[in-house]
Amino acid sequence: MKLLILDAGHCLSLALARESNRRSDTQLMIEPDIRVDAETLKELSPDALIVPPLSRPFSVPPAAVVWHAEAVEACMEACREAGVPLVWCVCDQLYEDGHETPIDEHVIPAPRDEGLRRLVVTGDRIRAECPEHLIVRLGPLFALEGSHAWLGELLDTLVDGGSVRAESDVILCPTSADSVAMALIGMLQQQACGANAWGSYHLAGVEPVSAYTFVCMVRTQLGTRLEGRGESVALGEVKALRHHHDQPLRRVLNCRRVLDVFGVHQKPWRLEVGRMLDAWCLSRDDDQAQADIRAQRDAKGRVETDDGEATA
């Protein structure tokens, strides 16, 4: 199976690259831009085009949201012309008001925010004009590297001693970019084998949690690992924000359909965070080892220079 994903620096693109490199049945092509034309699709002939999500649309200028929506629609038109299925990953923030119970796939978002409404229009067009599509709604993505990675940014801030603000009254499902990459490849493999199960799916992990609790857990686990390594680091503080004083806003997606149709089980975010923190610590060891090697080379160079001057 041959897949094409856009936005090379996105954390989901990097996760898909890692996952496809582990497999012999998947070839991944990556385009640096977030747009692709029909001629390119016809030339590359992928089995599907994947568009990563615009994470946290609340936090970007409205013009950026409109630009993303227009780019997705251009990709949809190119896919329709080239006969290539489209996979559009969407942030759960489109469900602006949340819901008391987990949100099913058939519930179309109806946000008040103008930028979010523009993204909903894009989804409506895809459903109406592109029969072979997957709209995959995701919880807040986290990864160690790439744009929109969240966890990598969070770790850097904490280690540098910076404070982190997070909502204590917004309940959501943090979602590992690696687990999304694995699920998407599995879903598309089944589609390539004739599953013909196009439509909207929720892929947002399990174990709903407030953003504040998630960040606090990351800080605690990070401190435990650093202490176990003999490092004394004054981590930054986590401060709780409250925007919904009457009751917490629950933005929890019901992911039952992706299990029933594709057999995709959601990965607990705690396990994924633990795995990523272990990988982060190993990377920290590698960075320190490289720094030690450079220091030894510099010291050796200074000694040789001093010996040369003394001999002269």
N, C-alpha and C positions, 0 to 999 in steps of 0.2 A: 504494500500500500504506500502511495506517495502523497504526502501532505504538504501544503504551503501555508505558512503562518506569516503574518505581517508584524511590523514593529519589533525589529530585531532586539532592542534593548529591554523590552518588557519582561518582567519576571516570569510570566507564563511562557513566553517564547523560549527563554533560557531553560525553564523546566521541561518543556517539550523536547528541546534539543538533548538534554541529559537522558530523558526517558527513551527517545528514539535511538540514541547511541547504544543503549543497553539491549536493544532488540534487533533481530535479523529480519523481521517482517515489516518494518516501517522505515521509510526514507523521508526525511524532513528537509524541506527547502525553506529558507527564511529570507523575506524581503525587508529591507531596512525601513521602508516607508509604511504608512498605514493605508495607502491606496494602491490598487493594482488595476490595470485595464484588461479588456477582454483579449487583446492580442497576446499579452503576456501569459494569461491563463491558457489560451489555446496552445501556445508554444510549450509551456511547462507541463500542461495536461495533468494537474494534480487530481487525486480522488476527492479532495475537499479543500476549501480555503477556510482558514481559521483566523478570526479577527479577535485579538485580546480585548479585555474590557477597559473602559475608562473608569479606573478605580476612583472612588471618592469624588464623584462629580460635584458634591456640595462644596468641595474645597478648591475648585478651579474656576477661573473666570467664565461667565456665560458664553463668551465667544469661543472658548475652547470646547465647550459642550456642543455647540452648534457645528463647529468644524469637525468634531468626531462623528456626529450624526450624518453630516453630509458625506464624509469619507466612507462610512459604512454603507450608505445608500448607493454610492458610486460602485462599491465592491459588489453589492447585490445586483446591480444592473449588469456588471461585467460577468458575474457568475451565471446570470440568466442567459446572456448572449452566448457564453462559452459552454454552457451545459455542465457547470461545476457546482456541486453542493456547497452551501454556505453555512459556516458555523460562527455564530456571533455570541460571544460571552458578554454578559451584562451584569453590572453591579447591583446588589440588592437594595441600594439606596433609592432605586426607583419606587419602591414601596415606602414612600415618604412617611406615611402615618402608621406603618406597621399594622399589626392585627393581634387580637388577644390569643388566637390559636395559630398554629403553623399554617403558612400560606401555601395553598395548592397552585399547581401550574396554570389552571384555567382562569385564575384571578389575574386579570390584566391590570397593571399598575395604573393608578389615577392620581398622580402627584399634583400639588398646587404650584410647585416651582416651575417657572417657564422653561428653564433648561431641561429639567427632567421630562417635562411634557414633550419636548422636542425629541427626546430619545424614544418615548413611547410611540410617537408618530413613525419613527424609523422601524420599530418592531411591527407596527400595523402594516406597513408597506411590505416588509419581508414576508409576513404571513399571507398577504394577499397576492403578491407578485412572484414569489420564489418558492414553489412547492417543495423542493428538496432543500430544506433548511433545518438547522438545529439552533434554537435560541436557548442558551444555557445560562441560567441565572445563578450567580455565585455570591457567597458571603464575602466579607472582607478578606482579600488574599493576603497571605504572608509567605515570605521567602527570605533568603539571606542576601540575594543579589538581584540586580535589575531594577528598572523603574517600577514604582508602585509596590515595592517589596515589603514595606511596613516593618517586618521583623528586623531586617538588617539595619534600617534607619533607627529603630527603637534601641537596639543593642549599642549602636554607636553613640547615641545620645546618652544612654545610661552610663556607659563606660567613661564618657567625657565629663560626667558629673552634671549634665543638664537635667532640668526637670521636665517631666512628661505629664501632660494633661489628658485625661480620658473620661468619657461619660460613665457615670455610675448608674444611670437610669436608662440606658439604651441596651437592650438585650439582643444579641446577635450570635451568629455562628462563624467564628473565624475559620478560614478555609485555606489549607495548604496548597500552594501552587503546584507542588510535586504530585499531590494526590489528584488534582484536577487534570494534570497532563496525562497521568496514567489512565484515568477514567475516560478522557476524551479519545485516546487512542483505542481503548477497548470498545467504546461505543461505535467509532468509525470503522473499526475492523468488522464489527457485526453488520453495520450498514453495507459495507462493501460485499459482504456475503449474502446480501438479499434481505436483511431484516426489514427494511422499508419502514422504519419507525421514526419518521420525521416529526418535528414539532418542538414544543417547549419543554424543558426539563430544569429541575432545580438540583443543584450540586453544591451544597453548602456545609458539608460536614455534619457533625453531631455535637451534642452537649452545648446547648445555648448558655451564654455567659455575658455579663456586662463587659463593655470595653475596658472599664477600670479594673475589674477582676482579672481579665486576661493580661493586661499590662503588669499588674502586681505579681501575677504568677510567673511571668517571664522574668521580672526583676529578681524574685526569690530564687528561681532555678539558676539564673545567671550567677547570683551571689554564692550559691552553694557550690557551683562548679569552680568558680574562681578561688574560693576558699580551699576547696579540695586540692587545687593545684599549687597552693601555697602563695597565691597572689592576694595582696591586700589592696583592694580598689574601693574607693568611696563612690558608690553608685549614686546616680541622680535620684531625686525623689519623684514619687508619682502623686499627682494631685487630682482629686475627684471633681468632676464637673456635673452639675445638675441642671437640665433644661426642662424636664417634664415633672413638674412638682406634684401633679395629681396622682399619676401612676406611671410606671416605667413604660417606655415605648418598646414593644417587642417586634423585632424584625427577624423572625425565624421562618425559614423556608422549609416546607414539607418536601422531603427528598424521597418519598416512597416510590414515586413512579419510575425513577431511574433504576431502582432496585428491581421492581416488577418487570420492566421491559428489557433492561440490559444486564441485570444481575450485578450492578455496581453497588458495592458496600461503601458507606462513608467511613473515612478514617477519623478517629478521635483527634481533636486538635492538640490535646496534651501530649499524645505520643509523637505527633509530628514536630511539635515545638521541642520536645526533649531530644529527638534525633537531630534536629537542626542545630540545637545548642552544642551537642557533642561534635558535630561537624565544624561549627564555628571555633570551638576550642582547638581542634586539630589544625585548623587553618591558622590559628593564633600561634601554635607551636611552630608551624612551617615558616611563618613570618619572622618569628624570633630566631629560628635557625638560620634563615637567610641573612638576618641582621648580624648575627654572630660571625658568619662567614665573611661578610663584607668588612666587619671590624678587624678580623684577623688579617685580611688582605691589606687593609690600610696600614695596620701596625707593622706588618712585614715590609711594606713599601717604605715606611718611614725609617725602619732599621737599616734597610739596604742603602737608603739615601745617606743616612748618617755615617755608615761604614765607608761609603764612597768618598764623602767629604773628608773623613779622617785620614784615609789612605793618601788622598791628594795632598 
